[in-house]
Amino acid sequence: MAEVEFILGAQIQLDAMLPANPGNPTALPVGIQGNTGDGVYIIINVYPNNNAIPFNRYMGVTTNFNNRFASRQGSCFELGLEQHTLNGVDAYLGTARYRDNGGLWHNHNNYTQNNNGLDITLDGQDYDLEHIFIKGCHYIFGGTITNTLKVAPLVNNGAHNIVIRVYWNDINNVQQVLDVTIPPGGQLA
């Protein structure tokens, strides 16, 4: 059995990316500001008031969390969005690790974009870590995703199961975990 784990931190409310008074600059939220680390992230839009509409998610990788979210903050400023527009939009930042058939865990530490450094080998087969993250999270959490790349079915071409786990800290900072198993020849469509 191959295992891939995505370990996400605490919830970061993204409405703090926008100023309370339009036109006044503001810093990135705590947890993102100055965070030059690399890794994976999920942006979740739970919609105002947490209504029954299924949550929308966007999953990705970055070489620098601060720079990635600063460019998004700049777009929000340029579009003239008000702070309340991002109420209910949160981010979780984290890292990934994997192991093959009970072997040693490997911390993934090369999150370059455009597939450079994202390939990992499980059960003798090459997989794109971001593709695993996107499809695994979409299957685990449901709802909709706004990713437009790497959304093709994720097929297990190996001879053993692939288990994908996502850990995150909820609003009360209690660690949660969900997983999905892809059997040999199976897929996450």
Phi and psi in degrees as a GROMACS rama.xvg file:
@    title "Ramachandran Plot"
@    xaxis  label "Phi"
@    yaxis  label "Psi"
@TYPE xy
-99.7038  146.099  ALA-2
-129.947  137.254  GLU-3
-128.833  125.773  VAL-4
-121.033  137.586  GLU-5
-115.143  116.079  PHE-6
-106.972  107.457  ILE-7
-103.495  149.59  LEU-8
-88.1762  -153.758  GLY-9
-76.5929  159.156  ALA-10
-64.2499  133.964  GLN-11
-120.036  118.395  ILE-12
-80.0778  120.985  GLN-13
-84.2993  -7.10217  LEU-14
-63.572  -20.7054  ASP-15
-68.9607  -10.7697  ALA-16
-71.32  -18.5027  MET-17
-110.63  146.016  LEU-18
-73.5505  151.514  PRO-19
-64.9913  -32.0389  ALA-20
-115.331  112.222  ASN-21
-50.2428  139.574  PRO-22
95.0784  -12.6234  GLY-23
-95.7302  128.273  ASN-24
-66.6294  153.011  PRO-25
-144.333  158.822  THR-26
-83.6538  165.827  ALA-27
-68.1081  156.618  LEU-28
-62.2868  153.371  PRO-29
-57.7938  137.124  VAL-30
102.95  -25.9445  GLY-31
-109.205  -44.5259  ILE-32
-56.1953  123.565  GLN-33
76.403  0.377381  GLY-34
-83.3124  96.1759  ASN-35
-91.8193  11.0113  THR-36
-71.258  167.225  GLY-37
-112.596  164.173  ASP-38
157.606  -154.42  GLY-39
-110.378  158.466  VAL-40
-151.801  154.056  TYR-41
-125.188  133.77  ILE-42
-107.629  124.496  ILE-43
-116.034  129.57  ILE-44
-109.04  103.98  ASN-45
-90.4053  4.64499  VAL-46
63.3101  146.489  TYR-47
-55.4251  140.715  PRO-48
69.968  11.1023  ASN-49
49.2792  46.6476  ASN-50
-71.0431  -175.401  ASN-51
-77.2329  -4.49697  ALA-52
-64.7  133.27  ILE-53
-58.0184  139.326  PRO-54
-61.7876  148.601  PHE-55
-104.322  142.793  ASN-56
-133.585  152.062  ARG-57
-130.184  127.278  TYR-58
-116.723  143.525  MET-59
-161.71  -178.069  GLY-60
-124.829  156.834  VAL-61
-150.517  155.224  THR-62
-92.189  -9.68016  THR-63
-160.424  105.747  ASN-64
-58.046  -44.931  PHE-65
-57.911  -49.2516  ASN-66
-65.6312  -39.3521  ASN-67
-62.6194  -45.9376  ARG-68
-79.7392  -25.7761  PHE-69
-63.8827  -37.8595  ALA-70
-68.4056  -35.3518  SER-71
-68.6723  -39.25  ARG-72
-61.8252  -42.855  GLN-73
-59.7133  -40.7691  GLY-74
-63.4396  -40.8838  SER-75
-62.0281  -41.9442  CYS-76
-61.2521  -47.7244  PHE-77
-63.3199  -32.2547  GLU-78
-81.2275  -7.10577  LEU-79
71.088  27.8041  GLY-80
-69.6031  141.324  LEU-81
-90.053  157.448  GLU-82
-53.4426  -41.6185  GLN-83
-63.3397  -18.6594  HIS-84
-61.1759  -30.6991  THR-85
-99.7585  10.1762  LEU-86
-60.7423  130.863  ASN-87
84.1623  8.2273  GLY-88
-110.376  117.761  VAL-89
-127.069  161.215  ASP-90
-128.131  150.917  ALA-91
-129.548  126.958  TYR-92
-108.15  148.39  LEU-93
-169.19  -162.423  GLY-94
-134.16  174.391  THR-95
-130.337  151.923  ALA-96
-145.052  160.906  ARG-97
-153.094  159.005  TYR-98
-150.246  155.719  ARG-99
-113.236  119.535  ASP-100
48.4041  51.1041  ASN-101
77.8266  7.0702  GLY-102
-73.278  -166.612  GLY-103
-71.4063  148.675  LEU-104
-73.7197  139.922  TRP-105
-116.404  120.653  HIS-106
-79.4495  123.372  ASN-107
-77.2269  128.126  HIS-108
-137.517  33.0591  ASN-109
-141.438  83.816  ASN-110
-97.0629  37.6909  TYR-111
-66.6608  148.16  THR-112
-84.109  177.364  GLN-113
60.7481  36.4294  ASN-114
70.6847  -1.64232  ASN-115
-76.1711  112.815  ASN-116
86.8586  2.06637  GLY-117
-95.4912  -9.9865  LEU-118
-75.3455  134.914  ASP-119
-128.087  156.333  ILE-120
-110.929  125.391  THR-121
-129.031  125.896  LEU-122
54.9568  38.0399  ASP-123
77.1438  5.8646  GLY-124
-117.922  144.093  GLN-125
-89.5176  136.854  ASP-126
-134.832  150.683  TYR-127
-89.6326  119.87  ASP-128
-59.7362  -39.643  LEU-129
-66.1112  -37.3021  GLU-130
-62.1546  -43.9048  HIS-131
-60.1878  -42.9209  ILE-132
-63.0827  -48.6694  PHE-133
-63.4277  -52.6231  ILE-134
-69.8664  -39.1466  LYS-135
-62.3464  -47.5189  GLY-136
-65.064  -40.2515  CYS-137
-62.379  -43.0417  HIS-138
-68.218  -44.528  TYR-139
-65.3999  -45.8779  ILE-140
-94.8508  -22.9282  PHE-141
72.7003  -154.79  GLY-142
71.7797  -154.242  GLY-143
-115.721  161.04  THR-144
-127.792  150.255  ILE-145
-105.721  7.64342  THR-146
-64.8281  142.298  ASN-147
-114.898  -11.9012  THR-148
-112.621  153.474  LEU-149
59.7339  40.9294  LYS-150
-111.334  4.87995  VAL-151
-64.5772  161.139  ALA-152
-54.8043  141.799  PRO-153
-97.71  112.436  LEU-154
-105.492  132.507  VAL-155
-84.4254  104.173  ASN-156
-91.2402  0.702907  ASN-157
-89.6698  -176.517  GLY-158
-96.9623  -1.75671  ALA-159
-129.923  163.86  HIS-160
-61.0308  149.914  ASN-161
-114.941  122.977  ILE-162
-106.319  126.357  VAL-163
-111.148  124.975  ILE-164
-121.346  142.446  ARG-165
-123.543  123.754  VAL-166
-108.129  140.455  TYR-167
-154.641  159.158  TRP-168
-98.1111  126.426  ASN-169
-76.5694  -174.252  ASP-170
-60.1189  -23.9434  ILE-171
-94.6557  10.651  ASN-172
62.7085  30.5956  ASN-173
-99.4728  128.634  VAL-174
-69.659  133.256  GLN-175
-116.621  157.624  GLN-176
-148.78  136.561  VAL-177
-134.43  154.866  LEU-178
-146.716  167.356  ASP-179
-142.988  143.941  VAL-180
-114.585  131.053  THR-181
-106.48  113.339  ILE-182
-72.5956  163.09  PRO-183
-53.6475  131.349  PRO-184
79.6921  -7.90645  GLY-185
-82.3949  174.175  GLY-186
-152.43  159.033  GLN-187
-105.212  108.507  LEU-188
